[in-house]
Amino acid sequence: MESTPLQKATSTESTELSVGIHTLGCRLNQYESDGILNRFGRHSYRIVPLTDGPDIAIINTCTVTESADARNRNIIRQVLRRNPQARIFVTGCYAQTDPEKILGIPGVRAVVGNDRKSNIFEIIEGMLEEERRSDADPVSQSSLSGGAIADPGRGKRAVLTDPFAYGDVFPVDHSRAYLKIQDGCDRKCSYCKIPQARGGGIARDAAEIMAHLRRMDEAGIPEIVLTGVNLGWFRENNMRFADLLERMLETVKHARIRLSSIEPSDVNERLAELSLHPRFCNYLHVPVQSGSVNILRQMKRSYTPETFRMRIEKVRSINPDVFLGTDLMVGFPGETDADFEDSMKLLVDLDIAGVHAFPFSPREGTSAAVMPGRVHGTIVKERMQRVAAHKEAAMESFYRRMDGRIVEGVL
């Protein structure tokens, strides 16, 4: 099949206003950024990179770690330095949990939490109309430049308003498309701030998902990444995630389907069998967080190292060539040398090469933030180096196994 050009958000009929966006964090944020740009493009705004100095600059933030929070603030300040005349709008997870901290940065026009992110176009349009009405009134202009929180929650746990109201989202300036099927999380992992930022779990309508999927497939998009906070929590009547995935794999004629991430409790024999489908990207990212039974208990995760091992071994027995990735938290409070060695043993035994390791980061409002037994930074750094060495060796082993094979890829 000859691929049709990917849909761009830029309209041929442009207003005098331009808009750009910077996305931090996960694929779910990337989907929502594409959706926001699609919406502006359909209303004749010019879509430009932030480096081109747009009139409207949107920062879509992440708050998974303290370093992510710092990166959010740095990006906002960089945009302000490069383009001090831009109207800066900040949205995303950090905007939901810590709006006042963002408004402490001079020059931010407004903060829009996740609970109203899907309506950010209307919010910005409303503020621009307010500017137009104020004309050159210096008093009004002064009040408009002072910043506002366009989010009644003001840092409380999000209650999402129309989380799937982005319409037909197509990729903007990248090949892969992202398809949001779920949002929010009801888990209470002791270290995680995301339930505060995205609220409780909610699934998108299956018919809407399938219609969006078909339109992307017909447009010639080569790869579609399923996104959500917790994909396995998709539910619609008697339909579960595996049922939806099977239907999607049987529907697409051209595109490949990739899972962004899947929780250990949703990895089973059926998923392993579906991973053999020719339209499935032969990749599973299954976050383990720790290989220590004690640490997993403190994290309030829903599995043990042994149940994790059993599920991954089941997948390997059915699909030996699947590439496995995982998340590993290093230095969780109370993590001993023995706990860390348990994690390393699990990675080695299961031959997991795609390891995303990151140091524990205390998140305000979580129970782990006040737990005793904080691991010294020097020890955390040494452990991170051990994980990096494992990853390098495991990736090299994977490359050797794949040597000589021809596989499909997307640029």
N, C-alpha and C positions, 0 to 999 in steps of 0.2 A: 504494500500500500504506500502511496505517496502522501506524506504528512502535509496537512494544511498548516499555515503559519499559526503560531500560538497567538491567542487573543491578547492584545495589548490594551492597557487601560486608557491610553492617550486618545483623545478625540481629535478628528480633523478640524472641528470647529472649536477653537479654544477661547476661553475667557482671557482677560488680561491677568488672571491670577494663576500661579503655579503652585504645585504641592509636591512634597517629597516625604519619604518615611524612612526611619531607621528602625530595624527590628532586632531586638535582643531576645535570647532564650530559645524556646522550643519551636517545633514545627507547627504546633497549634497557633502560636503567635504569628508565624509566617503565613499560615492560611488566612488569619484575620487581617493581617497587613495587606495581603493580596485583595481581600474582599473590600477593604477600605479604599484602596487605590482604584479598584474597578468602579466603585460607586462614584468617586470624584471624576474619573474619566468619562463615565456616562453622562455627567453633567457639565462636560466641556471644560474642565480644568486641565491645564497642562501638567503632565506627570514628568517630573525631572528628578535626578539624583540630588541628595542633600548637598553634595559638593557644588552644585550649580546655583545654590543660594535661592531656594524657592520662597515665595511669599508666605506659604504655610508649611511649617515643618512639624511633623508628627513623630514622636518617639514612643515606640511600643515596647514597654519595659518588661523585665523579668525580676523575680525576687527570690530565686531558689537558694541563693547563698548571700553572705555579706559582700563578697567580691562582686556579685551581680548588682547589688544595690549601688556599690561604688562606681561600677561601670556605667550604670544608668546616669548617675549624676555627672560623670565625666563627659559622656556623650552630649548631654544637654548643654553643658558649659562650652564644649567645643563648637556646637552648632551656633550658640549665641556669639562666640568670638568671631566665627567666620562670617556670620550673617546677622548682625545685631538688629536689623530691621525686620527680621522674620517674626511672624506670629507663631510662637512655640506652644504646641499642644502635646501633653504627655498623657499616655494611656497605658493599659496593661496591668500586670500583677502588682508592681511596685506602686503604681498610681492608686490601686485599690487599697492597699494595706497602709501606705505611708504618704497620703496626699499632702499633709502639712509640710513634710520635709522637702517635697518637691517645690511647693510654693515658696519655700525659703530661698530658692534660687532666683535672684532678680532677673526679670525678663520672661518668665514663664507666663503665658497668656491664660491657660486653663489646664486643669487636671480632670481627666475623665476616667473613672474606674472601670473595671471589667464589667460591672453590672450595667453599664450604659455604653460599652464600647461599640456595640453594633449600631448604635444611634449617633456615633460621633460625627457623621456627615451633617446630620440635621443640627446637632449642637453647634458645630463650627459655622454652618450657614446662618444660624440664628445670631451668633455673636458678630458675624460679618455684617448682617443686616442692621444690628444695633450700632455698629460703627458707622454705617452709611447714614443712618438716621441722625446720629450725633453730629454729622458733618464736621465742622471745624470748631465746635464748642469745646473750649479748653477744659472746662470743668468735667464734661462727659468724657472727654478723651483721657483725662487723668484717672477717672474711675475705671475706665475700660482697661487701662494698662496695668492695673494693680493685681491682676490674677484672680482666678476663681476656681472653686472646686465644683465642677459640674457633676457631682456625685453625692446624693443625699446620704449615702452610707458612711461617708467620712471615715474610712479606715476599718469599718466593721466587716464581718463576714459577708461576702458578696451574695446577693440574691439576683441572679442574672436576668436581665430583661431581653427577651428575644435573642438568645445566644446563637441561633442559627439563621438570623435575618440578614445575612450578607448577600443573598441571592446566588446567582451562578458565579462562583469564584473561579477564575482562570489565572494561571501563573503570569506574573509580571516580571519580565527580564530574567527568567530562569526556566529550565526545561521541565523539571518535575512539577506536577500539580499536587496540591494538598487538599484532602477531602475530610472535612470535620464530621464525625459521626456521633460524637459524645462530648460532654463538657462536665466539669465539676467532679468532686470526690467526697465520699462519705467516710473514708477511712480516717483513723486518728493516729497515724504514725507520729511518734513522739518528737521527731526532728523537723517535721514538714509544715510549712506555712501556706502551701498551695490551697488547702480547703478554705482558708480565710480569704484568699485572693480570688478563687473561682466558685466558691459556694458548693452546694450539694450536687450529687451526680444527676445528670439528665441526658436522655438519649434523643437524637434527631429522628424524625419520622422516616421509616424505612423507604416508603415510596418516594420521598423527596431525595433521599440518598441515592437511590437507584436512578432516578431521573437525571440527577447531577452527574452521576458516573457515566451514563450513556452519552450525555452531551460532551463530556470531556473526551471520551473514547472516540466519538464521531469527529471531534476536532483534530484528531491525530496526536494527542498528547501521549508521549511514550511511556510515562510512568506516573502512577497515582499513589501517593502516600496517604494511608489512612491515619488520621490524627484524632486525638482526644486526650483528656487527662488519664483516663483508664478505659482503653478500648474494650476490654472484656466485660465492662459493665453495661454494654449496649443491651437493651431489652425492649421488646415490643410484643405484648401478649405472650405467645409461646415461642416467639423467635428469639434466639440468643445470638451472640456474636458469631459463633462458628456457622450458624445457619445463614446469617447475612453475608459472611465472607464467601461461603460456597456459592451463594446466588450471584455475588459480584464476579467471582472467577469464571462462572459459566456464562456471564453476560458480556464481558469485554471481549472484543475481537482483535484489538491491536495493542492496547496498553498493558503494561505489567502492573501488578498491585504489590505494594510494599507496606508492611506494618511498621509504624514508627517505634512502638514499644508495646510489650505485652507482659502483664503481671504473671509471676510464677503460678498462681492458682488457676490461670486460664490456659496453661500449657499442658496439653494432654495428647492422647493418641489421635483424636480426630484432627486437631490442629496440625500434628505431624504429617498426617495423611494429606491434608489440604496443601501443605507446603511443597508437595511433589507436583502440584498442578503446573503446567507449562507457563501459565500467566502469573505465577506467584514468584516474587523475588526471593531467592533462596537464602534468606537472612531472617534471623530472629534476635531481637534485642530483649533480653529478659533480665530485669534488674534484681540483683541478689542483695546488694548493700553490705552484707557481711556473711562470712562463712562460719561464724561463731553462734552456737545456740544461745549462749548467754546474751550476747549483744543483740541478736535478733529479737529476743524476748524484751529487752530494754527499749528497742526501737518500736515495739508493738507491731511487728510484721506478722503476717498471717501464715507463715510456713517455717519450717526448720531446715537446717542444711541438708538433712537426709531426704526430706520430701522434695526439696529443690533438686538434689542429685537424681532422685528417681525420675522426676519429670524430664530433666534434660537427657538422661540416659535413654528414656523411652523415645524421645525425638531422634536421638542419634541412631537408635536401632532401626528406625523406619527411614530416616533420611540422613545417611552418614555424611553427606557433603554439605549439609547446611552450615552456614557461617553464623557463629554465635557471638553476640555482644552482650555486655552487662554493665551495670553501674556498681561501683564499689566505694563505700564511704570509709575513709581512713581516719582513725583517731577519735571515734565516737567516745563520749565520756565512759571511763572505766575499761577501755579496750586494753587488755594486757598483751604481752608478747605472744602468749599462747593463743589468745583470740585471733590475733593477726595471722599467726601461722595457720590456723584453721581456715582462714580466708584464702591464703596463698595455696594451700593444699587443694581446696575446692576448685580454684581456677586451673591449677595444673592437671588435676585428675580429670576434669571435664573438658580440657583443652579449649578453654574460652580465650580467644585471641583479641576480640574487640572490646577491651576493658576501658571504660571511662571511669577513672579514679579521681576522687576529689576529697580534700580534707573536710572534716566535720566543721560546720559553720553554725554557731548558735543563732537561732532565729527567734526574735522577740515574740512572746506569746505561746511558745511551744514548751512542753515539759522538759525536753532535752536541754534547753537553754540554761536551766538551773540545776541540772544534775551534777553531782560531785564527780571527782576523778578525771578532770580535764587532762588530756594527754599533752605533754610538753611539745612545743613546736619543732624542736630538733628531732625528736623521735618520729613525729608525723612526717617530717621531710624525708627521713631515712626510709620509712615504710613506703612512702610514695615512690621513691627511687626503686625500691624492690619491685613494686607493681609495674613500673615503667619498663624495667629490665625483662620481666616476664612477658609483657605485651610485645616487646620487640622480638623476643625469641619465638613466641607463639605465632606472630605474624610471618616471620621468616619461614617457619615450618609450614604454615598454610600456603605461602607462595610456592614453596617447593612442591607441595602436593598438587597444586594447580598448574604447574609448569607443563606446557605442551597442550593444555586444553583450550578450547575456544568457547568463550562465554559471551552472553549478550550484556551490553552496558549502555548507559545513557550519559551523554556529555552535557 
